[in-house]
Amino acid sequence: MEIKLNIGYKQIMKLIRQMPASQVARLKAELDDKFLAGKSKAEITDLQQMLLEAPVMTDDQYKVFLENRKKFSQWR
């Protein structure tokens, strides 16, 4: 038997506040870094994924960029 509930964040927090301290500690232990890290990796947006896969400047390109920026600053 499986029951699915649609509960909001505020309701969950209200329920957690009603729990004894030992159960809150147990819940916190179960929501360890591995669980949270796994959830956050799965929630990467398309924009974030595109930025992570985007090309980066080479050292030479960066030097040219800095030179151009310096020239534009002097030009103003």
Secondary structure, DSSP 8 states (H G I E B T S, - for coil): --------HHHHHHHHHTS-HHHHHHHHHHS-HHHHHHHHHHT--HHHHHHHHS----HHHHHHHHHHHHHHHHH-
